[in-house]
C-alpha cells in the first residue's frame, strides 16, 4: 500500500468524504490539490502534503480531522517529511506571516503556539506551492470565490513569485487574469485619480514598471516613480512589493489595440516644488552639489528638488559634487520644474 493509499484510508476514516466543501466534499478537494501539485511536478512528499493539508485545519478552514496530539498517526501513513509539511502549513497565522514570506528574514508566526521563527527557503517554497494549489483549486471550482478573492490572490502570488515554481506561477496567472467582460467591467470601474493597490511584478530594463492590480496589469513610467530624480525604479521600489498607486489614466484601446492603465506613485505625495515655491522662494538654504554641468552646478535644496546655480553666479568659487553651499532661491518655474539659485 502506497502513502497515498494509506492517506486516503485515514481521510475516509476521519470523515473527509462527508465534510462539505466548495466543489464537492473535502476529500474531493484534497484529491484535486494533490493532482494539481503532481501536474506542476512537485516531489512525492509535497504531493502527499497537498492531499493531507487539512488534517489539522488551517487558518482559513477551522475544521480539523485529527487533533495535534495524534500527529503520529498521519506520520505513520505518509511519512515524517510530508507530515511535517502538513503541520507547518496548518500552523500558519496568515495575517502575520503572508507578507513576510518572500523575505529571507521574514517571520513566520505559528497560530498554535504563538511563536515566531524564520523558515528556511525550502519551507517557504513548499508553503507557497501548497497555498497556490489549494487556493487555485477553490477559485477554479467556485466562481464566487474567484470573483471575490481572485484579484487578491493574484497580487499575493505575484508577490510570492520568487517562491513559486514556474508551472504554479503560470497556472495562477492563467486562471486569475481577467478576460472578456470581467476585464471590461474592471477597467470601467477605474477613473483618473483613483487610488489602487498593486504589486510590482516587473521592473523592466527600459525603466517601465509593470504592476499587477489583481487580474489586470498596469504600467508606470519612470518619471511617475518619485518627485526625486531616479536612474531606475529599482532605486526606490522592488519587485514583489505591494504599494498604493494613483490611476493617471485608462485607455480602453491603445495604439496596439490593447487596454492600458497608467499609474503614478509620486502623485500620492505632495509636490515638493510647489511647497518650496509657497514657503521658501527668496529664502536661503544650505544645499549639496549633486552634479556639475557646463552651465554651472545642480544643488539639492530639499527632498525631491534640485536647483541650478549658474556659472555666472558662482563668482570665483569652484564647487564640486558633494560640496555644501548656501544658496538663495531666486526663481521657480512650476511648469518646467526648474529652480534658479544664487550664492547667498
ABEGO torsion letter per residue (X at the ends): XBAAAAAAAAAAAAGAAABBBBGEBAAAAAAAAAAAAAAAGBBAAAAAAAAAAAAAEBAABABBABBAAAAAAAAAAAEAAAAAAAAAAAABBAAAAAAAAABAABBBBBAAAGBBBBBBAAAAAAAAAAAAAAAAAAAAABAAAAAAAAAAAAAAAAAAAAABBAAAAAAAAAAABBBEAAAAAAAAABBBGBBBBBBBABBBAAGBBBBBAGGBBBBBBAAAABABBBABAAAABBBGBBBBBBBABBBABBAAGBBBBBBBAAAABBBAAAAAAAAABGBBBBBBBABBBAAEBBBBABBGBBBBBBAAAAEABBBBBGBBBBBBBABBBAAAGBBBBBBX
